Amino acid sequence: MNAVRHPEYIDQIKQGQCGGVYQIIDQLASISRIELSKRAHLATASITKIVLSVVG
């Protein structure tokens, strides 16, 4: 089993997660962080990081 992760692979996963979160926000407009984390199947801390990276 290879324990070393490639940064490019991790970046692709993060971009996919960010895109998924953005799509949910775009579809529902007003959604809580808790509901967003449930729909995206991500931890609320991950949602916070993603939203902060998008908002600025």
C-alpha positions as CSV (number, residue, x, y, z in Angstrom):
1,M,0.0,0.0,0.0
2,N,1.4,3.4,-1.0
3,A,1.1,5.9,1.9
4,V,2.5,8.8,-0.2
5,R,-0.1,11.1,-1.7
6,H,0.6,13.2,-4.7
7,P,-0.2,16.9,-4.2
8,E,-1.9,17.1,-7.6
9,Y,-4.3,14.4,-6.7
10,I,-5.2,16.1,-3.4
11,D,-5.7,19.4,-5.3
12,Q,-8.1,17.6,-7.7
13,I,-10.1,16.2,-4.8
14,K,-10.3,19.7,-3.2
15,Q,-11.4,21.3,-6.4
16,G,-14.1,18.7,-6.8
17,Q,-15.4,19.2,-3.3
18,C,-15.4,23.0,-3.8
19,G,-17.3,22.6,-7.1
20,G,-19.9,20.4,-5.4
21,V,-20.4,22.8,-2.5
22,Y,-20.7,25.7,-4.9
23,Q,-23.3,23.8,-7.0
24,I,-25.4,23.1,-3.8
25,I,-25.2,26.8,-2.8
26,D,-26.1,27.9,-6.3
27,Q,-29.1,25.6,-6.4
28,L,-30.5,26.4,-2.9
29,A,-29.3,30.0,-2.5
30,S,-29.9,30.1,1.3
31,I,-28.6,27.1,3.2
32,S,-27.0,26.6,6.6
33,R,-23.5,25.3,7.0
34,I,-24.9,22.2,8.8
35,E,-27.3,21.4,6.0
36,L,-24.6,22.1,3.4
37,S,-22.3,19.7,5.2
38,K,-24.9,17.0,5.2
39,R,-25.8,17.4,1.5
40,A,-22.1,17.5,0.5
41,H,-21.1,14.7,2.8
42,L,-18.3,16.8,4.3
43,A,-17.5,17.9,7.8
44,T,-18.7,21.4,8.8
45,A,-15.0,22.5,9.2
46,S,-14.4,21.5,5.6
47,I,-17.4,23.5,4.5
48,T,-16.1,26.5,6.4
49,K,-12.7,26.2,4.8
50,I,-14.2,25.9,1.3
51,V,-16.6,28.8,1.7
52,L,-13.8,31.0,3.1
53,S,-11.6,30.2,0.2
54,V,-14.4,31.1,-2.3
55,V,-15.6,34.3,-0.5
56,G,-12.1,35.5,0.2
